[in-house]
Amino acid sequence: MQAIARADVFYLHPTTGMKSATDNVPVDDPQARETAHVMLMTQATPFNGLARIYAPHYRQAALHVFDGNETAFQGPMNRAYEDIRRAFAYYAEHDNHDRPFFLVGHSQGSNHGLRLLIEEISGTPLAARLVAAYLPGMPMPHATFDTHLATIAPCTTPVQTGCVAAWGVFAEGYRDFGDWEAVNHFWDADVGRWRSAKGMSLVNVNPVNWREDDAPTLPAAHLGAVPFGVAQSHFSRVMPHLVGARTVSGYTLVSPTPLSADLFYDGGVFDEGNYHVFDIALFWADLRANARNRFVAFLAAQGQAAGPLIIAPAAVTAIAGRPFRLTLGLRNGPAAFNAEGLPAGLSLDSDTGEISGTPRTMGRHVVTLTATAPAATDIAELVLLIEADSPHQRD
């Protein structure tokens, strides 16, 4: 899939050095690397089929650094950023090759992503190739965009390009935002240091409708979350229509809550109602769809032929022994469809894009979909879950 993807993602993982006694976690720390791989699986996979993933390890600031004072915060974060800056410079020189790219981060990764935008992307040829930056999980002041990112705006519509989408998720009714802002910092280029955004107007987009307004979205509009943090259910399926969302004072508030502890668990790191760890997991399918839409808009704005674009759900469920039918959508057709990984009993019509048949056995299948036209090929993933038949389902 990576070989024929038409864009890139430069992905910056969040803080994963939870137990480190050092200020900067070594890149070979086993616990930090294992957790980073879990985060990568959850947070970069929305871009599978659309983009090649570049995900550098870096000497991240350890979790305890965020509990210290602002002065103590500077050194560890600057060292972490320097690793990222060098990795991005290498990517830009050796791997990008003038391709469109997304910048994606979360939490500490978003901190460093914002600084990359200010210091390495804004005002350079790279800015013209930026499809969008998705940087949730850290307070991001509007003032930064008024000064140092005047040509890279916050995303306020679902197909805007060259912009930054930021959000932070909390339960409806959460109130301790001041405490959150006091210990989480942003890069203030005016003074050349990391500082608190407490009391500042913050960028926040609703990650369901991708608009920066206070219009709420209902659970019916939610494309889907993936479970996170519980071994038995982690990343096991896509769960649509789970939450409604609205933007309030620079944050995304979701309901109904609390989230199921069998599906979403942050290890007890944050207080009740703080869903920071799930900023991306809660909107996995929404991010997947939005990234594809922004990419098509980017190609159109560049005057490039977008080629075919597969329209398919992130995941579907079928019942073993019962007929199944799913017709894939297509923009910018015609194109020839292909599918790899279909379970026994199902087949794809290459002309119509219809998957049909009767699946025989239970299981979880990751199906790679392609749509090929003379100008380009599009690729997408479909998770197909085959479940057992039951009297209740027959009723």
N, C-alpha and C positions, 0 to 999 in steps of 0.2 A: 504493500500500500504506500509506504513512504517513497518508493522509487518513482511513482507517477503522480504524487501529490503536486499541486500547482502553486502552493505557497509554503511558507515556513512559519514555525512558532519558536520564539526564543522564550523559554519558560524558566521562571525563577521560583524555586520551591520556598515554602514558608519555614519558620523556625521548627527544626526537628531535633535539635540538641537539648532535650528536656532535662537530662540528668548531668550534663557536663559541668564540672567544677571550674573549667577554664572559661575565660571571657569569649574566646573564639574557638569554636568546635573544630578539631582537625577533620579534614575531608575524608579520612579513613576511619573515623569513629563508627564502630559497627552499629550501634543503636541509632545514631543519627542517619546513617545511610539507609538502614532498613525502613525507618519512618519516612524518609524522603522518597523511597520507592513507592510506598503506599500512597503518599500524596501525589506523586507523578501519575500513578494509575488512575486516581480519581480526578485530578485537575487538568491533566493534559489530554486525556482521551476524548473529550468533546471535539477535538480537532483531528481525530483519526480520519483518514481518507481525504481530508482537505489540505493538510499541511505536514511537512517534515518537522519532527520535534527535535529541538536542540535544548538540552537541559543540563547546564553546568553544575557540578558540585562546587561549593565555595565555603570558605572559612566563616560560616555564619556566626552572628552574635548569639550566644547561648541564651536560653530562656530567662535565666536569672538577671541578665543585663537589663531587661525591660523593667525590672522592679527597682533599679537603682536611680540615682539622681541624673539630671541632664548632663552634667559634666562627665560622669563616668560612662555615659552612653556613647560619647563621641568616638573614642578610639576603637572599640570593638566594631561599631557600625561602619566606620571608615575603612577598616581593614577588610571587612566583608565586601563592601562596595568595590574596593580596588580589585579583588578577585573577579567580581562580576564585570567590571569595566574591561579588564583584560580579556575575559572570555568573549564578551560582546565584540570587542575590536577584532579578535581573531575570526569570529563568525562573519562579521561584516566584510573582512578582507578576503577570506578563503572559502566561505561556504555560501554566502548569499547570492552572488552572481546576478545581481539586479532583480531578484525575485521579490514579489510582494511578501510581506511578513506581518505577523501578529506579535505583539509583546504581551506576555501573560505572566502574572505573578499572583501571589497571595501573601498577605500578612507582611512579614519582613521582606519577602520577595517583591511585594508591591512598593514598599519603601524604596528599595533599590531600583525598581523599574521606573518610578517617578524621577529619580535622580538621573537615570540613563536618558530619559526623554529630555531633560533640561540640558545635560552636558554633552551628550553624544549623538542625539537624533535631531532635535529642533534646530532649524537653520542649516541642516546638511542635506545632501541628496537622499539620505535614508528616509527623511520625513515624507518624501513623495511616494515612497514604497510602503509606508506604514498603512496597513488596512485598518487596524484599530488596536488599541491597548486595552486589555482587560486587567484591571488592577484593584481587586476587591480586598477588603479586610483591614485597611488602615485609614484613619482620618486624612482626607485630602482637601485642603482649603481651595475655595474658588480663587483666592488672591494669587495663588501660584500661576493660574492660567491668565490672569490679568497682566502679569509682568513677564515671567520667564518662559511661559509657554503660550505666547500670544497667537501663534500660528497653529497650535495643537489644542483644540477646544475640548471641553467635556462633551461626551456623547449625550445628546438630548432626544434623538429619534432612533428608531430601530435599524435604519439603513444608512445612517451617517458614517462617513469614513474618515480616516486620519484623526481620530478622536480618542478620548480616554473614557472608558466605562468603569466607574468605581461604585462600590456598594458595601455595606456592612449589615449583617443580619442579626436581629434580636427579636425576642418574643413581643407580641403586642402587650403593652403595659409596662415594658421595661423602662426604668427611669435613670439608672446610674451612668448616663453618658459622660458626665463630667469626669468621673473617676477613670473611665476608659480613655478619654482624651488626654488626661494628665500623664498617663504612663506610656502612651503610644505617640510617636513623634513623626514628623515629616521633615524632608530636606528643605531648609529655607535658604535659597541661593542668595538672598539679600545679605545675610550675615555669614554665610558659609558654614552652617552648622545644623545639626538636628535639633528640633525644638517641638514643644507641645503645640497642638492645634486647638487647645481648650479655648472656647469662646468664639472661635472663628466660624464663618459660614462654610459648610462642607459640601463637596460634590457628592451626589448620590443618585443613581439611576435605579428604577425598579427593574430587576432582572427577569421580569415576565413580559412587560410591554416595552421595556428598554426606553422609557421616557423619564425625564427628570421633572416630574410634576407630582402632585399629591393625589392623582386619580387612583383609587384602589383597583386591584385586579382580584377577581374571584378565583377560588380553587379550580373551577372549570377551565380557566385559561392557562393553568400551570401545566407545562409540557412534561415535567417529571424530574424527580430527585433520584439519587442512588443512595442506598443505605451506606453508612460510614461508621467504622469504629468498633463494630461487634463482629467477632471472628466468624460466627455462623452465617451472618447475613451480609457482610461487607461487600459492596459492589456486586451484589448478586442479581439485581434486577432494576429496571426503571419503574418508578412509582409516580404516575401522573395524578394530577388533581389533588395533590396533598395539602397545599397551603394557598391561602390568599396572601397578598402582599400590598403594602403601601409605603410611600416615602414620607417620613416625618423628621424634620430638623436634621437632615443629612444622614439618615439611617433608613434601612428597610425593616419594617416591622411585619412579622408574619403571624398568621393564625389559621386554624386552631392550634393551640399549644397546651401542654408540653408535647414535644415530639416523643415518639415511642422510644423508650430506653433499649428496646430489643433491636432497634434499627439505627439509632443515632446516639453515639456515646463519644465524648471528648476526653475520656480518661480522668474526669474530675478537675481539669485544668481551670475551667472558667465557671463563674457563678451561674445560678439558675436563670434561664432566659437569655443568656449570652450564647448565640449560635455561631460565633466566630469561626470555629473549626469547620462548619458546614456551609460557609459562604458560597462555595462552588458546588458542593455535593447536592445541596438543596435545589439547585437550578441547573443541573447537569444537562438535561435535554433542552432546556431553554437556551443555554449558552451554545450548545451544539447547533441548533437551528439558526440562532442569530449570527454566529460566525459565518455560516454559509451564505446567509442573506447579505451580510456586509461585503463578503468577498465578491459576490455577483455585482453589487453596486459599485465596488471599487473597479472591477474590470470594465464596467459600462462607462464609468467616469473617465477612465484612461483611454477609451476608444478601442479597447481590445475585444476581440470576439470571446464571449464568455464560454462558448461551447455548451454541451449538455449539462444539466444539473439535475441530479436525482432527488426526488422528493419522497422520503420514506420515513416512517416512525423510527425512533431509536430502538424500540423493542416491541415485540408482539408475542402473544401467547396462543398456542394451539393445543388441541386435545388429542392424545394418542388414540388412533382408531376412528377418528371423526374427520369428515371432509373439512378442508381448510382452503381459503382463497384470500389473497392479498394482491392488489394491483398497485405497482409502483407508479408514482407520478414522475413527470419529466418536463423540465423547462428547456427551451432552446433546442427542441428536437428537430427532426427525428434522430434516433440513435439505436444501436443494437445493444440489448441488455445481456448481461452475463451474471451468474451467481456461483460463487465457490463456497462450499461448506454446507449446502442444503442437506438436511437429514434424509434418510431413505424414505421414499414414498412421496416426496415433493419434487416438483420440477418447475422450471421457469420458461415462459414463452418469450423468446428473445425479441420478438417484434412488439408485443403488447406490454411487456413488463409484468405479466400476471404470474404470480407464484401460486400453484394449486396442487391438490392431491390430498392424500390421507397419510399423515405421519404415523409411523409404526411403533416407535419406542420413545419413552420419556428421555429427556435430557435438555441440556442448554447448548445451543449452537450459535457460534459467531459466524455470520454469513457476510462474505465480501461481495458487494454489488458493484458492477461497472456498467457504464453507458458510454458507448464508443461511437463517435461521429468522425468525419474526415478531419475536422479542425482540432478536436481535442477529445480527451477521455475524462469522465468524472468517476469518482469512486466514493463509496459510502459503506458504512457498517450497519448491519441489522442483527440484533440479538433476538433469536427465536427460542422461546422456552416451550418445550413440549411437556405438558402435564398429564397426569393420569385421568382417565375418565371416572366419573362418579355419578351415582343416582341424582345427587343434587344438581350437578351440571346438566344432566339430561333433562331435568325438570325445567 
